[in-house]
């Protein structure tokens, strides 16, 4: 799976309709529209429920048409950013680093905040069925089949880094099962397709909220902190447009959408993890990703780790 992601990044021109930036521009120098990309957590219609209201609000605040591009995985979003097929995208921290490393001229416009008042970042959890009575921290992964999310996910990279430091070697000490839609990992662990899994705290919360699993079916035996996911924009967009996008992104949150009368309750939450809104962020916030790649030299890092 990792090799497939790296191969996809080498074939940028393979993105549908791609290879050139063809957007028409207005007299102000702005494009007539911008295209926003993301990866849905499940079925195709989840893209609209996760990002539709954000896109609608962004268009209204910035004063420009916003269209959407739904990719199957992070590799597809990265390809589209590199080729200029899309102008904005919701990425993970690791996929942002991969995109930059592979030539995408992008900058962060905001950082997802799961709940109002949360500090930047999120927690990656090691989860197991409650019946397993899992203990022992990171050593509990030893001898297990582990569900990992998308290979270009931060929730894959940073645990691999920790596994390396702990002396856990793939295929010798654990087996790896890739489940690109990270929100489904709690259900996959409960079903027994893997003995343990790696999941963001927000993904576990969302799986419980939607009824995929119940809280008492799973236990958490290990955790680590990680930088949260940025929404990014192409640096080639005009500066005044980028300024308006950044201002709008930081303004749009669940309370803003509810005040518009467009939604109520959980329907106002943004992204596949059902987040509150966005915080300001700088490129330097993601230095930990480059540091982890250089130290762990895992295959998924590609040239970052060399």
N, C-alpha and C positions, 0 to 999 in steps of 0.2 A: 504493500500500500504506500509506504514512504517513497519507494522508487517511482511509483506512478505519479505522486505529487511533484517530485523533482523533474520527471520527464515532462510533465505538463507545463512547468515553468519554463522549460527550454523551448516550448512550442507556442510561444506567445501568439503567433499569427493564426493559430488554430481556433481562437475564440470566434464564435459565430458573428458574422458580419464585420470582421475585424481587420486590424492592422493599421488603420489610418484614423486620424482625428478629422472627422468630416462635418462637425457641427457648424451650422451657419451662425453668423454673428449679427448683432443689431448695430445701429449707428453709435451706441454707447460703447461698443467693443465687447459687450457681454454676449455669450451664446444665446440662441433663442430658447434653449432648454438645457437642463442638466439631467444627468442620469444617475440614479442612486442604486447601488447593488448591495445585496446581502444574501445570506444563506438561511433558508427556512429551517426550523427545527424538526419539522415533520412533513405532513402532507402539503401539497402546493398551496392550498388556500390559507395556510398559516402565515404566509408571507404578508398578505393583506392585513390580517389581524395583528401581526407583530409590528409592522412598519407603516401601514397605510395612513394612520392618523398623523404620525410624525412627518411623512412625506407631504401630506396635505397642508400641515401647519408650516412646514419649511417653505413650500411654494408661496403661501400667503404672506409670510413674514419677509421673504427675500424679494418677492414680486417677479418670480420667474417660474416657468413651467418645470415641473420635476417629474420625470418618468422613472420607472423602476426596471431593474435587471435582476432576475432571480437565478442565482447560480446553484449548482448541485453541491459544491463544496468550496472551501477557501481557495483552492488552487484556481478554480474558475474565476473567482473575484479578483485574485491577484493578476491573472492573465489579462483581464479586462482593464484593470488599472494601468498596467504596463503599456498596453496597446493604445490607451486613450479612449477605449470604447465606453467607459463609465467615468464620471466626474467625482462621485462621492461613493463611499462604501462603509458599511459596518464591518469591522475586522476584529479579530482577537489580537492580543499583544504580540504573539509569535508570528501570526500571519502578517501583521504590520511590518515587523522586522524583516520577514522574508520578502515582502513586496519591495521595501526600500533596497534591500541587498540585491535584488534582481532587476533593479532599474526603474521602479515606479517613482515618479516625481510627485510625492504626496506629503501632506502635513496633517497632523491631527487637528480636528475642530472641536472635539470634546471627548470626555471620558465617561463611560457609563457609570451611573450611580444606582445601586440596586434598590436601596430604600432611602427616603429623605433623611438627611443627616449622617448617612454613612460616610466614613473616611474613604479616600481613594483605595482601590484594590479589592480583592475578593479572596475567599478561602477555597483551596482545592482539598477535597476530602477523599480518603480511601474508605470505601463502603463495602460491607459484606452483609449477607442475610443475618438477621438477628439471631437465628437459630445456631449460627456458627460460633457464637461466643468469641468473636475475634478479639485478640489482644496482642501486644508485643510491638505496636508501632510499625515502622517500615519493614521489619523482618517478617511480618505476617504475610507480605506479598510472596515470600519465598515458597516455591513449589506450587504456585497457584496459576490459573488462567486469569489474566487481568484484562478487563474491558478498558481500552483507551479510547478517547474521542478522536476527532479529526487529526491526522498527523501534523497539520499546520496549526494546531491549537496550543495555546499556552498551557492548558491542562494536560497536554502530552509532554511538551518539552521540559518543563520544570520538574515533574516527577522523574522523567528519564535522567535528568541531571542528578537528582537525589539518589536514584537507584545506582548510578555510576559511583557516587561517593560512598554508598553503603556496600559496594562490591557485588551488587545484584546484576547478573549478566543474563541477557535475553537468551531464551532456549535452554540455558543451563539451569538458571534459578527460577525462571518464570516464563510462561507463555503469554503471547500478546494477541488479543482479539480487538480489531478496530471497529468501533461503532461511531461513524461520522456524526450522527445526530446525537450530541452529548446528552440532550434531555431524555433520551430513551435508555440511557445506561442504568438508572435505578431499576427500571422494569426488567432489563436484561439480566441484572444480577438476581433479582427476585425469581425470575424464571429458571435460573440455574445455567444459562448459556455461558456464563463465566462465574468464577467463584468469588471474585472481588472486582471492584471497578473504581475508576477515577472520575470524579464529577465535581463541578463547581457547586458551592453551597446554594447559589441561586437556582441551579438546575435541579437540585434535590428538592428545594422548596417548591419549585414549579411542578415537579412530578407529583408531589403530595397535593398541591392545590388542584390539579386537574384530575386527580383520582387514579393516576397511573399506578401509584403505590400508596401504602399507608405508612405513617411514620414508624409504627411498631414492627414493620417488616424488615427494616434495615438498621444497621448499627454503623457508626463511624469509628474507625480504629486508628486513623492517621490523618494529619492535616498539615498544610503549609500555605503561606501567603503568596499571592501572585498579583502582578499589575493588571488592572482591569482593561476592558476592550475599548479601543478608540473608534470614533467615526472619523473618517479621513476625507480629504478633498485634494484634487490635483493642484499642484503648485503652479501650473501653467494658467489656471483661471485668473482673470484680472484681480488685482489686489483689492479693489473696492468690493468686488463680488465675494471674495474670500472673507473679507471683514464682515460683510452682512451675513454670510453663512455661519460664521463662528458665533456672532451675536445671537442669531436665531436659534442655533443649536442649544446654546446655554440657556435660552429662555424657555424652550419647549420642554415641558415635563407633564406628569400625570395631572397635576392641579391645573396647569394651563389648559390642557385638552378638555378637562371636565368643565372649566369655566366657559369654554367655547360652546358647551352644550352638545358636544359631539359624542360623549361617552359618559359612563358612570363606573365607579369601582375599578375592578381589575381590568376592564375593557380599555381603560386609559393608560395602562402600562405599556412600555415600549420595549421592543426587541424580543428575541426568542426566549430570553430568561425573565421577561416581564419586569423590566427595570423602571425606576421612578423617572429618571432623566439623565442629564449630563453635567459633568464638572469641567472646569478649565484644565488643560493639560499641555505640557511641553514635550517635545521630542525626547529630551534627556530623561524623562520619566521611564522610558523603555530601555535604558542602558543595561538593566539587569538581564534582558533577553540576550543581548550580544555577549555579555559576560558569561552567561550560562552556556551558550553555544561554544564559545572558545574554550571553556573549561571541560565540558562534557564531550565535545567532538562527536555528537550523535549524528547519524546519517541525515535526519530530517533537516538539520541546519544547513546542509549544502555548503556553499562557499563561506557562510558566516563562521563556521567552525574551523576554518583553515587558517 
